[in-house]
Amino acid sequence: MFGLFKKKSQLQKYQELYKKLMEDAYKLQSINRSDSDQKYLEADLILKKIESLQAKAIDEKT
């Protein structure tokens, strides 16, 4: 109940967006290959942002 009002971190938002893009790309794969490829590219960019945020978090801890 108390988790309802907890704001999501930027990392969590990117992870959810990445998951959604990958699911969309998978669904589009059998219908429209070029749209699927575009979704995979967008997901790859989001993955790079996730990795940079995780690296930044590790650097801040040390």
mmJSON file of the N, C-alpha and C atoms, coordinates in Angstrom:
{"data_MODEL":{"atom_site":{
"group_PDB":["ATOM","ATOM","ATOM","ATOM","ATOM","ATOM","ATOM","ATOM","ATOM","ATOM","ATOM","ATOM","ATOM","ATOM","ATOM","ATOM","ATOM","ATOM","ATOM","ATOM","ATOM","ATOM","ATOM","ATOM","ATOM","ATOM","ATOM","ATOM","ATOM","ATOM","ATOM","ATOM","ATOM","ATOM","ATOM","ATOM","ATOM","ATOM","ATOM","ATOM","ATOM","ATOM","ATOM","ATOM","ATOM","ATOM","ATOM","ATOM","ATOM","ATOM","ATOM","ATOM","ATOM","ATOM","ATOM","ATOM","ATOM","ATOM","ATOM","ATOM","ATOM","ATOM","ATOM","ATOM","ATOM","ATOM","ATOM","ATOM","ATOM","ATOM","ATOM","ATOM","ATOM","ATOM","ATOM","ATOM","ATOM","ATOM","ATOM","ATOM","ATOM","ATOM","ATOM","ATOM","ATOM","ATOM","ATOM","ATOM","ATOM","ATOM","ATOM","ATOM","ATOM","ATOM","ATOM","ATOM","ATOM","ATOM","ATOM","ATOM","ATOM","ATOM","ATOM","ATOM","ATOM","ATOM","ATOM","ATOM","ATOM","ATOM","ATOM","ATOM","ATOM","ATOM","ATOM","ATOM","ATOM","ATOM","ATOM","ATOM","ATOM","ATOM","ATOM","ATOM","ATOM","ATOM","ATOM","ATOM","ATOM","ATOM","ATOM","ATOM","ATOM","ATOM","ATOM","ATOM","ATOM","ATOM","ATOM","ATOM","ATOM","ATOM","ATOM","ATOM","ATOM","ATOM","ATOM","ATOM","ATOM","ATOM","ATOM","ATOM","ATOM","ATOM","ATOM","ATOM","ATOM","ATOM","ATOM","ATOM","ATOM","ATOM","ATOM","ATOM","ATOM","ATOM","ATOM","ATOM","ATOM","ATOM","ATOM","ATOM","ATOM","ATOM","ATOM","ATOM","ATOM","ATOM","ATOM","ATOM","ATOM","ATOM","ATOM","ATOM","ATOM","ATOM"],
"id":[1,2,3,4,5,6,7,8,9,10,11,12,13,14,15,16,17,18,19,20,21,22,23,24,25,26,27,28,29,30,31,32,33,34,35,36,37,38,39,40,41,42,43,44,45,46,47,48,49,50,51,52,53,54,55,56,57,58,59,60,61,62,63,64,65,66,67,68,69,70,71,72,73,74,75,76,77,78,79,80,81,82,83,84,85,86,87,88,89,90,91,92,93,94,95,96,97,98,99,100,101,102,103,104,105,106,107,108,109,110,111,112,113,114,115,116,117,118,119,120,121,122,123,124,125,126,127,128,129,130,131,132,133,134,135,136,137,138,139,140,141,142,143,144,145,146,147,148,149,150,151,152,153,154,155,156,157,158,159,160,161,162,163,164,165,166,167,168,169,170,171,172,173,174,175,176,177,178,179,180,181,182,183,184,185,186],
"type_symbol":["N","C","C","N","C","C","N","C","C","N","C","C","N","C","C","N","C","C","N","C","C","N","C","C","N","C","C","N","C","C","N","C","C","N","C","C","N","C","C","N","C","C","N","C","C","N","C","C","N","C","C","N","C","C","N","C","C","N","C","C","N","C","C","N","C","C","N","C","C","N","C","C","N","C","C","N","C","C","N","C","C","N","C","C","N","C","C","N","C","C","N","C","C","N","C","C","N","C","C","N","C","C","N","C","C","N","C","C","N","C","C","N","C","C","N","C","C","N","C","C","N","C","C","N","C","C","N","C","C","N","C","C","N","C","C","N","C","C","N","C","C","N","C","C","N","C","C","N","C","C","N","C","C","N","C","C","N","C","C","N","C","C","N","C","C","N","C","C","N","C","C","N","C","C","N","C","C","N","C","C","N","C","C","N","C","C"],
"label_atom_id":["N","CA","C","N","CA","C","N","CA","C","N","CA","C","N","CA","C","N","CA","C","N","CA","C","N","CA","C","N","CA","C","N","CA","C","N","CA","C","N","CA","C","N","CA","C","N","CA","C","N","CA","C","N","CA","C","N","CA","C","N","CA","C","N","CA","C","N","CA","C","N","CA","C","N","CA","C","N","CA","C","N","CA","C","N","CA","C","N","CA","C","N","CA","C","N","CA","C","N","CA","C","N","CA","C","N","CA","C","N","CA","C","N","CA","C","N","CA","C","N","CA","C","N","CA","C","N","CA","C","N","CA","C","N","CA","C","N","CA","C","N","CA","C","N","CA","C","N","CA","C","N","CA","C","N","CA","C","N","CA","C","N","CA","C","N","CA","C","N","CA","C","N","CA","C","N","CA","C","N","CA","C","N","CA","C","N","CA","C","N","CA","C","N","CA","C","N","CA","C","N","CA","C","N","CA","C","N","CA","C","N","CA","C","N","CA","C"],
"label_alt_id":[null,null,null,null,null,null,null,null,null,null,null,null,null,null,null,null,null,null,null,null,null,null,null,null,null,null,null,null,null,null,null,null,null,null,null,null,null,null,null,null,null,null,null,null,null,null,null,null,null,null,null,null,null,null,null,null,null,null,null,null,null,null,null,null,null,null,null,null,null,null,null,null,null,null,null,null,null,null,null,null,null,null,null,null,null,null,null,null,null,null,null,null,null,null,null,null,null,null,null,null,null,null,null,null,null,null,null,null,null,null,null,null,null,null,null,null,null,null,null,null,null,null,null,null,null,null,null,null,null,null,null,null,null,null,null,null,null,null,null,null,null,null,null,null,null,null,null,null,null,null,null,null,null,null,null,null,null,null,null,null,null,null,null,null,null,null,null,null,null,null,null,null,null,null,null,null,null,null,null,null,null,null,null,null,null,null],
"label_comp_id":["MET","MET","MET","PHE","PHE","PHE","GLY","GLY","GLY","LEU","LEU","LEU","PHE","PHE","PHE","LYS","LYS","LYS","LYS","LYS","LYS","LYS","LYS","LYS","SER","SER","SER","GLN","GLN","GLN","LEU","LEU","LEU","GLN","GLN","GLN","LYS","LYS","LYS","TYR","TYR","TYR","GLN","GLN","GLN","GLU","GLU","GLU","LEU","LEU","LEU","TYR","TYR","TYR","LYS","LYS","LYS","LYS","LYS","LYS","LEU","LEU","LEU","MET","MET","MET","GLU","GLU","GLU","ASP","ASP","ASP","ALA","ALA","ALA","TYR","TYR","TYR","LYS","LYS","LYS","LEU","LEU","LEU","GLN","GLN","GLN","SER","SER","SER","ILE","ILE","ILE","ASN","ASN","ASN","ARG","ARG","ARG","SER","SER","SER","ASP","ASP","ASP","SER","SER","SER","ASP","ASP","ASP","GLN","GLN","GLN","LYS","LYS","LYS","TYR","TYR","TYR","LEU","LEU","LEU","GLU","GLU","GLU","ALA","ALA","ALA","ASP","ASP","ASP","LEU","LEU","LEU","ILE","ILE","ILE","LEU","LEU","LEU","LYS","LYS","LYS","LYS","LYS","LYS","ILE","ILE","ILE","GLU","GLU","GLU","SER","SER","SER","LEU","LEU","LEU","GLN","GLN","GLN","ALA","ALA","ALA","LYS","LYS","LYS","ALA","ALA","ALA","ILE","ILE","ILE","ASP","ASP","ASP","GLU","GLU","GLU","LYS","LYS","LYS","THR","THR","THR"],
"label_asym_id":["A","A","A","A","A","A","A","A","A","A","A","A","A","A","A","A","A","A","A","A","A","A","A","A","A","A","A","A","A","A","A","A","A","A","A","A","A","A","A","A","A","A","A","A","A","A","A","A","A","A","A","A","A","A","A","A","A","A","A","A","A","A","A","A","A","A","A","A","A","A","A","A","A","A","A","A","A","A","A","A","A","A","A","A","A","A","A","A","A","A","A","A","A","A","A","A","A","A","A","A","A","A","A","A","A","A","A","A","A","A","A","A","A","A","A","A","A","A","A","A","A","A","A","A","A","A","A","A","A","A","A","A","A","A","A","A","A","A","A","A","A","A","A","A","A","A","A","A","A","A","A","A","A","A","A","A","A","A","A","A","A","A","A","A","A","A","A","A","A","A","A","A","A","A","A","A","A","A","A","A","A","A","A","A","A","A"],
"label_entity_id":["1","1","1","1","1","1","1","1","1","1","1","1","1","1","1","1","1","1","1","1","1","1","1","1","1","1","1","1","1","1","1","1","1","1","1","1","1","1","1","1","1","1","1","1","1","1","1","1","1","1","1","1","1","1","1","1","1","1","1","1","1","1","1","1","1","1","1","1","1","1","1","1","1","1","1","1","1","1","1","1","1","1","1","1","1","1","1","1","1","1","1","1","1","1","1","1","1","1","1","1","1","1","1","1","1","1","1","1","1","1","1","1","1","1","1","1","1","1","1","1","1","1","1","1","1","1","1","1","1","1","1","1","1","1","1","1","1","1","1","1","1","1","1","1","1","1","1","1","1","1","1","1","1","1","1","1","1","1","1","1","1","1","1","1","1","1","1","1","1","1","1","1","1","1","1","1","1","1","1","1","1","1","1","1","1","1"],
"label_seq_id":[1,1,1,2,2,2,3,3,3,4,4,4,5,5,5,6,6,6,7,7,7,8,8,8,9,9,9,10,10,10,11,11,11,12,12,12,13,13,13,14,14,14,15,15,15,16,16,16,17,17,17,18,18,18,19,19,19,20,20,20,21,21,21,22,22,22,23,23,23,24,24,24,25,25,25,26,26,26,27,27,27,28,28,28,29,29,29,30,30,30,31,31,31,32,32,32,33,33,33,34,34,34,35,35,35,36,36,36,37,37,37,38,38,38,39,39,39,40,40,40,41,41,41,42,42,42,43,43,43,44,44,44,45,45,45,46,46,46,47,47,47,48,48,48,49,49,49,50,50,50,51,51,51,52,52,52,53,53,53,54,54,54,55,55,55,56,56,56,57,57,57,58,58,58,59,59,59,60,60,60,61,61,61,62,62,62],
"pdbx_PDB_ins_code":[null,null,null,null,null,null,null,null,null,null,null,null,null,null,null,null,null,null,null,null,null,null,null,null,null,null,null,null,null,null,null,null,null,null,null,null,null,null,null,null,null,null,null,null,null,null,null,null,null,null,null,null,null,null,null,null,null,null,null,null,null,null,null,null,null,null,null,null,null,null,null,null,null,null,null,null,null,null,null,null,null,null,null,null,null,null,null,null,null,null,null,null,null,null,null,null,null,null,null,null,null,null,null,null,null,null,null,null,null,null,null,null,null,null,null,null,null,null,null,null,null,null,null,null,null,null,null,null,null,null,null,null,null,null,null,null,null,null,null,null,null,null,null,null,null,null,null,null,null,null,null,null,null,null,null,null,null,null,null,null,null,null,null,null,null,null,null,null,null,null,null,null,null,null,null,null,null,null,null,null,null,null,null,null,null,null],
"Cartn_x":[0.822,0.0,0.867,1.925,2.767,3.641,3.806,4.592,3.869,2.583,1.81,2.326,2.757,3.139,4.643,5.371,6.82,7.175,7.975,8.376,9.416,9.341,10.285,11.56,12.663,13.936,14.046,14.978,15.209,15.592,16.361,16.78,15.573,14.648,13.45,12.602,12.504,11.729,12.347,13.67,14.361,14.199,14.252,14.105,12.714,11.683,10.326,10.162,10.748,10.674,11.399,12.558,13.317,12.499,11.884,11.071,9.917,9.255,8.127,8.585,9.701,10.213,10.592,11.199,11.577,10.345,9.312,8.08,7.426,7.382,6.802,7.588,8.9,9.743,9.514,9.362,9.125,7.789,6.765,5.446,5.461,6.197,6.253,7.113,7.932,8.899,8.235,7.084,6.428,5.539,5.232,4.325,5.09,5.97,6.683,8.129,9.012,10.41,11.114,10.847,11.544,11.116,9.832,9.381,9.981,10.089,10.694,12.155,12.879,14.282,14.419,13.503,13.528,13.314,12.395,12.14,13.369,14.036,15.25,16.345,16.448,17.433,17.115,15.842,15.437,15.738,15.45,15.715,17.213,18.027,19.476,19.97,19.402,19.775,19.39,18.221,17.77,18.676,19.081,19.981,21.309,21.818,23.065,22.891,21.727,21.451,21.376,20.756,20.66,22.056,22.897,24.255,25.053,24.876,25.612,25.118,23.816,23.29,23.787,23.852,24.348,25.828,26.592,28.016,28.213,27.38,27.464,27.131,26.143,25.755,26.877,27.566,28.682,29.832,30.1,31.174,30.889,29.632,29.269,29.436,29.258,29.38,30.832,31.744,33.151,33.862],
"Cartn_y":[-1.186,0.0,1.251,1.226,2.406,2.581,1.533,1.601,2.306,2.582,3.243,4.63,5.336,6.728,6.92,5.828,5.906,6.22,7.238,7.61,6.625,6.38,5.473,6.228,5.527,6.123,6.138,6.909,6.989,5.617,4.879,3.542,2.618,2.662,1.827,2.203,3.487,3.934,3.412,3.492,2.992,1.479,0.761,-0.688,-1.086,-0.387,-0.675,-0.339,0.782,1.169,0.15,-0.314,-1.324,-2.603,-3.042,-4.254,-4.104,-2.962,-2.716,-2.702,-2.041,-1.989,-3.374,-4.183,-5.532,-6.393,-6.24,-6.993,-6.562,-5.253,-4.744,-5.23,-5.203,-5.645,-7.124,-7.907,-9.342,-9.587,-8.844,-8.999,-8.547,-7.492,-6.968,-7.816,-8.658,-9.416,-10.235,-10.81,-11.64,-10.829,-9.591,-8.763,-7.805,-7.03,-5.998,-5.954,-6.503,-6.654,-5.311,-4.329,-3.046,-2.303,-2.366,-1.746,-2.463,-3.773,-4.556,-4.163,-4.008,-3.594,-2.223,-1.325,0.02,-0.049,-0.895,-1.064,-1.637,-2.593,-3.158,-2.096,-1.202,-0.124,0.821,1.168,2.026,1.34,0.046,-0.707,-0.749,-0.849,-0.863,0.463,1.568,2.877,2.992,2.49,2.518,1.639,0.494,-0.397,0.294,1.051,1.792,2.832,3.485,4.45,3.75,2.577,1.804,1.439,0.969,0.586,1.773,2.936,4.113,4.559,4.467,4.82,3.849,2.569,1.583,1.803,2.145,2.413,3.649,4.652,5.87,5.578,4.729,4.37,3.612,2.751,2.006,2.951,3.906,4.864,5.734,6.084,6.922,6.178,4.858,4.062,3.908,3.938,3.725,5.011],
"Cartn_z":[0.0,0.0,0.0,0.812,0.897,-0.334,-1.1,-2.321,-3.455,-3.272,-4.324,-4.646,-3.629,-3.807,-3.941,-3.929,-4.06,-5.509,-5.711,-7.067,-7.586,-8.876,-9.511,-9.859,-9.731,-10.113,-11.635,-12.12,-13.564,-14.114,-13.335,-13.752,-13.912,-12.974,-13.063,-14.27,-14.56,-15.721,-17.014,-17.105,-18.295,-18.433,-17.308,-17.365,-17.851,-17.392,-17.851,-19.331,-19.751,-21.155,-22.035,-21.578,-22.319,-22.475,-21.392,-21.434,-22.422,-22.403,-23.302,-24.765,-25.035,-26.404,-26.919,-26.069,-26.487,-26.765,-25.944,-26.18,-27.491,-27.723,-28.968,-30.184,-30.082,-31.194,-31.487,-30.445,-30.633,-31.336,-30.928,-31.547,-33.008,-33.303,-34.663,-35.597,-35.03,-35.824,-36.927,-36.643,-37.656,-38.593,-38.21,-39.006,-39.913,-39.307,-40.056,-39.573,-40.345,-39.941,-39.744,-40.591,-40.471,-39.205,-38.85,-37.601,-36.395,-36.502,-35.435,-35.236,-36.332,-36.247,-35.604,-35.918,-35.334,-33.82,-33.38,-31.94,-31.249,-31.905,-31.325,-31.195,-32.165,-32.079,-30.922,-30.767,-29.653,-28.322,-28.24,-27.019,-26.722,-27.752,-27.571,-26.996,-27.468,-26.924,-25.451,-25.113,-23.724,-22.867,-23.396,-22.666,-22.372,-23.312,-23.088,-21.989,-21.944,-20.879,-19.527,-19.498,-18.258,-17.767,-18.67,-18.293,-17.776,-18.389,-17.926,-16.554,-16.306,-14.987,-13.922,-14.262,-13.309,-13.028,-14.046,-13.856,-12.989,-13.213,-12.417,-10.957,-10.714,-9.351,-8.653,-9.382,-8.802,-8.473,-9.356,-9.118,-7.906,-7.697,-6.555,-5.239,-5.261,-4.04,-3.611,-4.568,-4.221,-3.953],
"occupancy":[1.0,1.0,1.0,1.0,1.0,1.0,1.0,1.0,1.0,1.0,1.0,1.0,1.0,1.0,1.0,1.0,1.0,1.0,1.0,1.0,1.0,1.0,1.0,1.0,1.0,1.0,1.0,1.0,1.0,1.0,1.0,1.0,1.0,1.0,1.0,1.0,1.0,1.0,1.0,1.0,1.0,1.0,1.0,1.0,1.0,1.0,1.0,1.0,1.0,1.0,1.0,1.0,1.0,1.0,1.0,1.0,1.0,1.0,1.0,1.0,1.0,1.0,1.0,1.0,1.0,1.0,1.0,1.0,1.0,1.0,1.0,1.0,1.0,1.0,1.0,1.0,1.0,1.0,1.0,1.0,1.0,1.0,1.0,1.0,1.0,1.0,1.0,1.0,1.0,1.0,1.0,1.0,1.0,1.0,1.0,1.0,1.0,1.0,1.0,1.0,1.0,1.0,1.0,1.0,1.0,1.0,1.0,1.0,1.0,1.0,1.0,1.0,1.0,1.0,1.0,1.0,1.0,1.0,1.0,1.0,1.0,1.0,1.0,1.0,1.0,1.0,1.0,1.0,1.0,1.0,1.0,1.0,1.0,1.0,1.0,1.0,1.0,1.0,1.0,1.0,1.0,1.0,1.0,1.0,1.0,1.0,1.0,1.0,1.0,1.0,1.0,1.0,1.0,1.0,1.0,1.0,1.0,1.0,1.0,1.0,1.0,1.0,1.0,1.0,1.0,1.0,1.0,1.0,1.0,1.0,1.0,1.0,1.0,1.0,1.0,1.0,1.0,1.0,1.0,1.0,1.0,1.0,1.0,1.0,1.0,1.0],
"B_iso_or_equiv":[0.0,0.0,0.0,0.0,0.0,0.0,0.0,0.0,0.0,0.0,0.0,0.0,0.0,0.0,0.0,0.0,0.0,0.0,0.0,0.0,0.0,0.0,0.0,0.0,0.0,0.0,0.0,0.0,0.0,0.0,0.0,0.0,0.0,0.0,0.0,0.0,0.0,0.0,0.0,0.0,0.0,0.0,0.0,0.0,0.0,0.0,0.0,0.0,0.0,0.0,0.0,0.0,0.0,0.0,0.0,0.0,0.0,0.0,0.0,0.0,0.0,0.0,0.0,0.0,0.0,0.0,0.0,0.0,0.0,0.0,0.0,0.0,0.0,0.0,0.0,0.0,0.0,0.0,0.0,0.0,0.0,0.0,0.0,0.0,0.0,0.0,0.0,0.0,0.0,0.0,0.0,0.0,0.0,0.0,0.0,0.0,0.0,0.0,0.0,0.0,0.0,0.0,0.0,0.0,0.0,0.0,0.0,0.0,0.0,0.0,0.0,0.0,0.0,0.0,0.0,0.0,0.0,0.0,0.0,0.0,0.0,0.0,0.0,0.0,0.0,0.0,0.0,0.0,0.0,0.0,0.0,0.0,0.0,0.0,0.0,0.0,0.0,0.0,0.0,0.0,0.0,0.0,0.0,0.0,0.0,0.0,0.0,0.0,0.0,0.0,0.0,0.0,0.0,0.0,0.0,0.0,0.0,0.0,0.0,0.0,0.0,0.0,0.0,0.0,0.0,0.0,0.0,0.0,0.0,0.0,0.0,0.0,0.0,0.0,0.0,0.0,0.0,0.0,0.0,0.0,0.0,0.0,0.0,0.0,0.0,0.0],
"pdbx_formal_charge":[null,null,null,null,null,null,null,null,null,null,null,null,null,null,null,null,null,null,null,null,null,null,null,null,null,null,null,null,null,null,null,null,null,null,null,null,null,null,null,null,null,null,null,null,null,null,null,null,null,null,null,null,null,null,null,null,null,null,null,null,null,null,null,null,null,null,null,null,null,null,null,null,null,null,null,null,null,null,null,null,null,null,null,null,null,null,null,null,null,null,null,null,null,null,null,null,null,null,null,null,null,null,null,null,null,null,null,null,null,null,null,null,null,null,null,null,null,null,null,null,null,null,null,null,null,null,null,null,null,null,null,null,null,null,null,null,null,null,null,null,null,null,null,null,null,null,null,null,null,null,null,null,null,null,null,null,null,null,null,null,null,null,null,null,null,null,null,null,null,null,null,null,null,null,null,null,null,null,null,null,null,null,null,null,null,null],
"auth_seq_id":[1,1,1,2,2,2,3,3,3,4,4,4,5,5,5,6,6,6,7,7,7,8,8,8,9,9,9,10,10,10,11,11,11,12,12,12,13,13,13,14,14,14,15,15,15,16,16,16,17,17,17,18,18,18,19,19,19,20,20,20,21,21,21,22,22,22,23,23,23,24,24,24,25,25,25,26,26,26,27,27,27,28,28,28,29,29,29,30,30,30,31,31,31,32,32,32,33,33,33,34,34,34,35,35,35,36,36,36,37,37,37,38,38,38,39,39,39,40,40,40,41,41,41,42,42,42,43,43,43,44,44,44,45,45,45,46,46,46,47,47,47,48,48,48,49,49,49,50,50,50,51,51,51,52,52,52,53,53,53,54,54,54,55,55,55,56,56,56,57,57,57,58,58,58,59,59,59,60,60,60,61,61,61,62,62,62],
"auth_comp_id":["MET","MET","MET","PHE","PHE","PHE","GLY","GLY","GLY","LEU","LEU","LEU","PHE","PHE","PHE","LYS","LYS","LYS","LYS","LYS","LYS","LYS","LYS","LYS","SER","SER","SER","GLN","GLN","GLN","LEU","LEU","LEU","GLN","GLN","GLN","LYS","LYS","LYS","TYR","TYR","TYR","GLN","GLN","GLN","GLU","GLU","GLU","LEU","LEU","LEU","TYR","TYR","TYR","LYS","LYS","LYS","LYS","LYS","LYS","LEU","LEU","LEU","MET","MET","MET","GLU","GLU","GLU","ASP","ASP","ASP","ALA","ALA","ALA","TYR","TYR","TYR","LYS","LYS","LYS","LEU","LEU","LEU","GLN","GLN","GLN","SER","SER","SER","ILE","ILE","ILE","ASN","ASN","ASN","ARG","ARG","ARG","SER","SER","SER","ASP","ASP","ASP","SER","SER","SER","ASP","ASP","ASP","GLN","GLN","GLN","LYS","LYS","LYS","TYR","TYR","TYR","LEU","LEU","LEU","GLU","GLU","GLU","ALA","ALA","ALA","ASP","ASP","ASP","LEU","LEU","LEU","ILE","ILE","ILE","LEU","LEU","LEU","LYS","LYS","LYS","LYS","LYS","LYS","ILE","ILE","ILE","GLU","GLU","GLU","SER","SER","SER","LEU","LEU","LEU","GLN","GLN","GLN","ALA","ALA","ALA","LYS","LYS","LYS","ALA","ALA","ALA","ILE","ILE","ILE","ASP","ASP","ASP","GLU","GLU","GLU","LYS","LYS","LYS","THR","THR","THR"],
"auth_asym_id":["A","A","A","A","A","A","A","A","A","A","A","A","A","A","A","A","A","A","A","A","A","A","A","A","A","A","A","A","A","A","A","A","A","A","A","A","A","A","A","A","A","A","A","A","A","A","A","A","A","A","A","A","A","A","A","A","A","A","A","A","A","A","A","A","A","A","A","A","A","A","A","A","A","A","A","A","A","A","A","A","A","A","A","A","A","A","A","A","A","A","A","A","A","A","A","A","A","A","A","A","A","A","A","A","A","A","A","A","A","A","A","A","A","A","A","A","A","A","A","A","A","A","A","A","A","A","A","A","A","A","A","A","A","A","A","A","A","A","A","A","A","A","A","A","A","A","A","A","A","A","A","A","A","A","A","A","A","A","A","A","A","A","A","A","A","A","A","A","A","A","A","A","A","A","A","A","A","A","A","A","A","A","A","A","A","A"],
"auth_atom_id":["N","CA","C","N","CA","C","N","CA","C","N","CA","C","N","CA","C","N","CA","C","N","CA","C","N","CA","C","N","CA","C","N","CA","C","N","CA","C","N","CA","C","N","CA","C","N","CA","C","N","CA","C","N","CA","C","N","CA","C","N","CA","C","N","CA","C","N","CA","C","N","CA","C","N","CA","C","N","CA","C","N","CA","C","N","CA","C","N","CA","C","N","CA","C","N","CA","C","N","CA","C","N","CA","C","N","CA","C","N","CA","C","N","CA","C","N","CA","C","N","CA","C","N","CA","C","N","CA","C","N","CA","C","N","CA","C","N","CA","C","N","CA","C","N","CA","C","N","CA","C","N","CA","C","N","CA","C","N","CA","C","N","CA","C","N","CA","C","N","CA","C","N","CA","C","N","CA","C","N","CA","C","N","CA","C","N","CA","C","N","CA","C","N","CA","C","N","CA","C","N","CA","C","N","CA","C","N","CA","C","N","CA","C","N","CA","C"],
"pdbx_PDB_model_num":[1,1,1,1,1,1,1,1,1,1,1,1,1,1,1,1,1,1,1,1,1,1,1,1,1,1,1,1,1,1,1,1,1,1,1,1,1,1,1,1,1,1,1,1,1,1,1,1,1,1,1,1,1,1,1,1,1,1,1,1,1,1,1,1,1,1,1,1,1,1,1,1,1,1,1,1,1,1,1,1,1,1,1,1,1,1,1,1,1,1,1,1,1,1,1,1,1,1,1,1,1,1,1,1,1,1,1,1,1,1,1,1,1,1,1,1,1,1,1,1,1,1,1,1,1,1,1,1,1,1,1,1,1,1,1,1,1,1,1,1,1,1,1,1,1,1,1,1,1,1,1,1,1,1,1,1,1,1,1,1,1,1,1,1,1,1,1,1,1,1,1,1,1,1,1,1,1,1,1,1,1,1,1,1,1,1]
}}}
